[in-house]
Amino acid sequence: MERSAQRTKAAPATGAVLGKDVMEAIWADMALTELPSWVTDVPRNWGTAARGKLSANNWRVICTVHLPITLIRLWGGDHAPEDRKNKLENFMDLVCAV
């Protein structure tokens, strides 16, 4: 039997959630952030093809320390677009769950 409906691929995303400008802001904030001695520092060039894969601990530090610092500053203000505020609120719920 022949299928009448064909599977269609989802359209590729047109842009990343964390674009180049946000990544550069994160890296700049990381350079200014002093971590406690018990928190493992992460590679400064994370998120680039040259860096490669990160450990689970690196991702934990990025998501619970570095991303909140920058994303709250960029997406939490009164003038931030509503979609960014919603993404920030959702992300912070995930951070709190961790």
C-alpha positions, 0 to 999 in steps of 0.5 A: 500500500502506498502512503498518501501523506509524506513525512515532511521535515521541520523547517530549519531554525532561522536563528539561534537563541543565544546569538553571537551578540549574547555569547560575546556578552556572556564571555565578557561577563565571565571575564569579570566574574570572580568564582568561589574556589570550590566552583570549577572554572569553564573554558572561556571559549565555550560555545565555539567549534574550536572548543569542542565538547564540555563536561557535565560539570562545565554545563552545570556551572555555565547554566547555574552561574554564567547564563543567569548573570548575563541573561537577567541583565540582557533579557530581564529589563523593562525594555526587553522583548516579551519573548525574551522575558518569557524565555528567561523566566522558563530558563530560570525555572529550570535553574531553580529546579537544578 
